[in-house]
Amino acid sequence: MKITDTAINATLSTTTNDAGRYVISNIVPGNYNVSVAKPGFSTFEINGQAVEVGASLVINASLNFRART
C-alpha cells in the first residue's frame, strides 16, 4: 500500500500483515492518494482521501485477479 501527500508529493509505503491488514501511523493531516497493488491483480486507487487530526480511516481495498492473455 502506498499513500502520497498531494500537497508535497511525499510518499509513504507499507506492506500487509498475514491477515491482509496494513497500518500507516502518525501522518500529517491533508489529502492523500491511496494505491494498493499486488502483482497479477488490478490496482485499487483512491485520489484525494482526506485525513484529519485524530481520525482513523479504514479503506477496504478490493483487488481483482487479472487473467493472463
N, CA, C and O atoms as a GROMACS GRO file, in nm:
protein
  276
    1MET      N    1   0.084  -0.115   0.000
    1MET     CA    2   0.000   0.000   0.000
    1MET      C    3   0.089   0.122   0.000
    1MET      O    4   0.192   0.125   0.068
    2LYS      N    5   0.049   0.223  -0.076
    2LYS     CA    6   0.126   0.344  -0.088
    2LYS      C    7   0.032   0.463  -0.074
    2LYS      O    8  -0.077   0.463  -0.132
    3ILE      N    9   0.073   0.564   0.004
    3ILE     CA   10  -0.003   0.688   0.012
    3ILE      C   11   0.089   0.802  -0.028
    3ILE      O   12   0.207   0.805   0.007
    4THR      N   13   0.031   0.898  -0.101
    4THR     CA   14   0.107   1.013  -0.147
    4THR      C   15   0.036   1.140  -0.103
    4THR      O   16  -0.081   1.161  -0.134
    5ASP      N   17   0.107   1.225  -0.030
    5ASP     CA   18   0.055   1.355   0.014
    5ASP      C   19   0.044   1.443  -0.110
    5ASP      O   20   0.145   1.472  -0.174
    6THR      N   21  -0.076   1.485  -0.145
    6THR     CA   22  -0.097   1.561  -0.268
    6THR      C   23  -0.037   1.702  -0.261
    6THR      O   24  -0.010   1.761  -0.365
    7ALA      N   25  -0.017   1.755  -0.142
    7ALA     CA   26   0.037   1.891  -0.129
    7ALA      C   27   0.187   1.897  -0.155
    7ALA      O   28   0.236   1.993  -0.214
    8ILE      N   29   0.260   1.793  -0.111
    8ILE     CA   30   0.406   1.798  -0.123
    8ILE      C   31   0.463   1.680  -0.201
    8ILE      O   32   0.585   1.668  -0.215
    9ASN      N   33   0.377   1.593  -0.251
    9ASN     CA   34   0.417   1.477  -0.331
    9ASN      C   35   0.510   1.382  -0.256
    9ASN      O   36   0.595   1.317  -0.318
   10ALA      N   37   0.495   1.374  -0.123
   10ALA     CA   38   0.573   1.280  -0.042
   10ALA      C   39   0.497   1.148  -0.032
   10ALA      O   40   0.376   1.147  -0.014
   11THR      N   41   0.570   1.038  -0.044
   11THR     CA   42   0.508   0.905  -0.046
   11THR      C   43   0.554   0.821   0.072
   11THR      O   44   0.671   0.821   0.109
   12LEU      N   45   0.458   0.749   0.132
   12LEU     CA   46   0.485   0.650   0.236
   12LEU      C   47   0.432   0.516   0.187
   12LEU      O   48   0.328   0.511   0.122
   13SER      N   49   0.503   0.410   0.218
   13SER     CA   50   0.461   0.275   0.176
   13SER      C   51   0.463   0.180   0.294
   13SER      O   52   0.536   0.200   0.390
   14THR      N   53   0.381   0.077   0.284
   14THR     CA   54   0.380  -0.031   0.382
   14THR      C   55   0.332  -0.158   0.314
   14THR      O   56   0.278  -0.153   0.203
   15THR      N   57   0.352  -0.271   0.378
   15THR     CA   58   0.302  -0.398   0.329
   15THR      C   59   0.201  -0.452   0.429
   15THR      O   60   0.199  -0.411   0.545
   16THR      N   61   0.118  -0.543   0.384
   16THR     CA   62   0.018  -0.601   0.472
   16THR      C   63   0.079  -0.706   0.563
   16THR      O   64   0.188  -0.758   0.537
   17ASN      N   65   0.007  -0.734   0.671
   17ASN     CA   66   0.049  -0.844   0.758
   17ASN      C   67  -0.011  -0.973   0.705
   17ASN      O   68  -0.070  -0.974   0.597
   18ASP      N   69   0.002  -1.083   0.778
   18ASP     CA   70  -0.050  -1.213   0.733
   18ASP      C   71  -0.201  -1.214   0.715
   18ASP      O   72  -0.254  -1.293   0.638
   19ALA      N   73  -0.271  -1.126   0.786
   19ALA     CA   74  -0.417  -1.117   0.775
   19ALA      C   75  -0.462  -1.021   0.665
   19ALA      O   76  -0.582  -1.004   0.644
   20GLY      N   77  -0.366  -0.958   0.596
   20GLY     CA   78  -0.401  -0.865   0.489
   20GLY      C   79  -0.430  -0.724   0.537
   20GLY      O   80  -0.484  -0.643   0.463
   21ARG      N   81  -0.393  -0.694   0.661
   21ARG     CA   82  -0.416  -0.560   0.716
   21ARG      C   83  -0.288  -0.477   0.706
   21ARG      O   84  -0.177  -0.530   0.708
   22TYR      N   85  -0.307  -0.346   0.694
   22TYR     CA   86  -0.194  -0.256   0.688
   22TYR      C   87  -0.222  -0.135   0.776
   22TYR      O   88  -0.337  -0.102   0.802
   23VAL      N   89  -0.115  -0.070   0.822
   23VAL     CA   90  -0.126   0.049   0.907
   23VAL      C   91  -0.017   0.147   0.867
   23VAL      O   92   0.099   0.110   0.852
   24ILE      N   93  -0.055   0.272   0.851
   24ILE     CA   94   0.041   0.382   0.840
   24ILE      C   95   0.000   0.481   0.946
   24ILE      O   96  -0.111   0.535   0.942
   25SER      N   97   0.089   0.506   1.042
   25SER     CA   98   0.056   0.589   1.158
   25SER      C   99   0.123   0.725   1.151
   25SER      O  100   0.221   0.746   1.080
   26ASN      N  101   0.066   0.818   1.227
   26ASN     CA  102   0.126   0.949   1.250
   26ASN      C  103   0.156   1.025   1.122
   26ASN      O  104   0.267   1.076   1.104
   27ILE      N  105   0.059   1.034   1.034
   27ILE     CA  106   0.079   1.113   0.913
   27ILE      C  107   0.020   1.253   0.932
   27ILE      O  108  -0.068   1.273   1.015
   28VAL      N  109   0.068   1.346   0.855
   28VAL     CA  110   0.025   1.485   0.861
   28VAL      C  111  -0.116   1.495   0.802
   28VAL      O  112  -0.142   1.436   0.697
   29PRO      N  113  -0.206   1.570   0.866
   29PRO     CA  114  -0.339   1.589   0.808
   29PRO      C  115  -0.328   1.650   0.668
   29PRO      O  116  -0.240   1.732   0.642
   30GLY      N  117  -0.417   1.611   0.582
   30GLY     CA  118  -0.418   1.664   0.444
   30GLY      C  119  -0.491   1.568   0.353
   30GLY      O  120  -0.568   1.483   0.398
   31ASN      N  121  -0.466   1.582   0.225
   31ASN     CA  122  -0.526   1.495   0.125
   31ASN      C  123  -0.421   1.402   0.067
   31ASN      O  124  -0.308   1.443   0.039
   32TYR      N  125  -0.459   1.276   0.050
   32TYR     CA  126  -0.366   1.173   0.006
   32TYR      C  127  -0.427   1.092  -0.108
   32TYR      O  128  -0.548   1.068  -0.113
   33ASN      N  129  -0.341   1.049  -0.199
   33ASN     CA  130  -0.379   0.949  -0.298
   33ASN      C  131  -0.335   0.815  -0.242
   33ASN      O  132  -0.222   0.800  -0.196
   34VAL      N  133  -0.425   0.717  -0.246
   34VAL     CA  134  -0.401   0.585  -0.189
   34VAL      C  135  -0.397   0.484  -0.303
   34VAL      O  136  -0.484   0.485  -0.391
   35SER      N  137  -0.297   0.397  -0.301
   35SER     CA  138  -0.284   0.295  -0.403
   35SER      C  139  -0.248   0.162  -0.337
   35SER      O  140  -0.157   0.154  -0.254
   36VAL      N  141  -0.321   0.057  -0.375
   36VAL     CA  142  -0.295  -0.078  -0.325
   36VAL      C  143  -0.273  -0.167  -0.447
   36VAL      O  144  -0.357  -0.173  -0.537
   37ALA      N  145  -0.158  -0.235  -0.449
   37ALA     CA  146  -0.125  -0.316  -0.566
   37ALA      C  147  -0.064  -0.449  -0.525
   37ALA      O  148   0.003  -0.460  -0.422
   38LYS      N  149  -0.088  -0.550  -0.609
   38LYS     CA  150  -0.026  -0.681  -0.593
   38LYS      C  151  -0.010  -0.738  -0.734
   38LYS      O  152  -0.103  -0.731  -0.815
   39PRO      N  153   0.108  -0.792  -0.765
   39PRO     CA  154   0.128  -0.849  -0.898
   39PRO      C  155   0.019  -0.952  -0.933
   39PRO      O  156  -0.017  -1.036  -0.851
   40GLY      N  157  -0.032  -0.942  -1.055
   40GLY     CA  158  -0.136  -1.033  -1.102
   40GLY      C  159  -0.277  -0.985  -1.073
   40GLY      O  160  -0.374  -1.050  -1.113
   41PHE      N  161  -0.290  -0.872  -1.005
   41PHE     CA  162  -0.421  -0.818  -0.970
   41PHE      C  163  -0.431  -0.673  -1.018
   41PHE      O  164  -0.330  -0.607  -1.041
   42SER      N  165  -0.555  -0.625  -1.032
   42SER     CA  166  -0.575  -0.485  -1.067
   42SER      C  167  -0.532  -0.397  -0.950
   42SER      O  168  -0.529  -0.443  -0.836
   43THR      N  169  -0.498  -0.272  -0.977
   43THR     CA  170  -0.458  -0.177  -0.873
   43THR      C  171  -0.581  -0.105  -0.822
   43THR      O  172  -0.666  -0.061  -0.901
   44PHE      N  173  -0.592  -0.092  -0.691
   44PHE     CA  174  -0.701  -0.018  -0.626
   44PHE      C  175  -0.649   0.122  -0.596
   44PHE      O  176  -0.542   0.136  -0.537
   45GLU      N  177  -0.724   0.226  -0.635
   45GLU     CA  178  -0.680   0.363  -0.611
   45GLU      C  179  -0.794   0.450  -0.560
   45GLU      O  180  -0.908   0.438  -0.603
   46ILE      N  181  -0.759   0.538  -0.467
   46ILE     CA  182  -0.848   0.644  -0.421
   46ILE      C  183  -0.766   0.773  -0.427
   46ILE      O  184  -0.657   0.779  -0.372
   47ASN      N  185  -0.817   0.874  -0.494
   47ASN     CA  186  -0.748   1.002  -0.503
   47ASN      C  187  -0.816   1.105  -0.415
   47ASN      O  188  -0.939   1.113  -0.411
   48GLY      N  189  -0.736   1.186  -0.346
   48GLY     CA  190  -0.789   1.295  -0.265
   48GLY      C  191  -0.853   1.253  -0.134
   48GLY      O  192  -0.944   1.321  -0.086
   49GLN      N  193  -0.809   1.143  -0.075
   49GLN     CA  194  -0.863   1.098   0.053
   49GLN      C  195  -0.821   1.194   0.163
   49GLN      O  196  -0.702   1.214   0.187
   50ALA      N  197  -0.918   1.255   0.230
   50ALA     CA  198  -0.890   1.349   0.339
   50ALA      C  199  -0.850   1.274   0.466
   50ALA      O  200  -0.912   1.175   0.503
   51VAL      N  201  -0.745   1.324   0.531
   51VAL     CA  202  -0.700   1.272   0.660
   51VAL      C  203  -0.704   1.388   0.759
   51VAL      O  204  -0.644   1.493   0.736
   52GLU      N  205  -0.776   1.367   0.868
   52GLU     CA  206  -0.793   1.474   0.968
   52GLU      C  207  -0.726   1.436   1.099
   52GLU      O  208  -0.699   1.318   1.124
   53VAL      N  209  -0.699   1.535   1.181
   53VAL     CA  210  -0.636   1.515   1.312
   53VAL      C  211  -0.721   1.422   1.397
   53VAL      O  212  -0.842   1.442   1.409
   54GLY      N  213  -0.660   1.321   1.457
   54GLY     CA  214  -0.727   1.231   1.548
   54GLY      C  215  -0.817   1.128   1.482
   54GLY      O  216  -0.883   1.050   1.552
   55ALA      N  217  -0.822   1.126   1.352
   55ALA     CA  218  -0.911   1.033   1.282
   55ALA      C  219  -0.839   0.903   1.247
   55ALA      O  220  -0.719   0.903   1.219
   56SER      N  221  -0.913   0.795   1.248
   56SER     CA  222  -0.865   0.667   1.197
   56SER      C  223  -0.950   0.633   1.076
   56SER      O  224  -1.072   0.643   1.081
   57LEU      N  225  -0.887   0.594   0.968
   57LEU     CA  226  -0.959   0.559   0.847
   57LEU      C  227  -0.945   0.411   0.818
   57LEU      O  228  -0.841   0.351   0.842
   58VAL      N  229  -1.052   0.354   0.768
   58VAL     CA  230  -1.049   0.216   0.722
   58VAL      C  231  -1.082   0.220   0.573
   58VAL      O  232  -1.186   0.272   0.532
   59ILE      N  233  -0.992   0.167   0.494
   59ILE     CA  234  -1.015   0.158   0.349
   59ILE      C  235  -1.009   0.011   0.313
   59ILE      O  236  -0.904  -0.052   0.324
   60ASN      N  237  -1.120  -0.043   0.271
   60ASN     CA  238  -1.127  -0.184   0.232
   60ASN      C  239  -1.102  -0.194   0.083
   60ASN      O  240  -1.193  -0.178   0.002
   61ALA      N  241  -0.978  -0.220   0.047
   61ALA     CA  242  -0.939  -0.230  -0.093
   61ALA      C  243  -0.981  -0.364  -0.150
   61ALA      O  244  -0.968  -0.468  -0.085
   62SER      N  245  -1.031  -0.361  -0.272
   62SER     CA  246  -1.071  -0.483  -0.341
   62SER      C  247  -0.988  -0.493  -0.468
   62SER      O  248  -0.995  -0.408  -0.556
   63LEU      N  249  -0.909  -0.600  -0.477
   63LEU     CA  250  -0.826  -0.622  -0.596
   63LEU      C  251  -0.884  -0.736  -0.676
   63LEU      O  252  -0.917  -0.841  -0.621
   64ASN      N  253  -0.896  -0.715  -0.807
   64ASN     CA  254  -0.950  -0.817  -0.896
   64ASN      C  255  -0.836  -0.890  -0.967
   64ASN      O  256  -0.741  -0.828  -1.013
   65PHE      N  257  -0.849  -1.021  -0.974
   65PHE     CA  258  -0.750  -1.103  -1.044
   65PHE      C  259  -0.750  -1.070  -1.192
   65PHE      O  260  -0.856  -1.060  -1.253
   66ARG      N  261  -0.631  -1.053  -1.249
   66ARG     CA  262  -0.617  -1.029  -1.392
   66ARG      C  263  -0.572  -1.158  -1.458
   66ARG      O  264  -0.461  -1.204  -1.433
   67ALA      N  265  -0.655  -1.215  -1.538
   67ALA     CA  266  -0.619  -1.338  -1.609
   67ALA      C  267  -0.516  -1.307  -1.715
   67ALA      O  268  -0.523  -1.204  -1.782
   68ARG      N  269  -0.421  -1.396  -1.731
   68ARG     CA  270  -0.320  -1.380  -1.836
   68ARG      C  271  -0.383  -1.406  -1.970
   68ARG      O  272  -0.465  -1.497  -1.986
   69THR      N  273  -0.343  -1.325  -2.068
   69THR     CA  274  -0.396  -1.346  -2.205
   69THR      C  275  -0.289  -1.387  -2.300
   69THR      O  276  -0.316  -1.408  -2.418
   0.00000   0.00000   0.00000
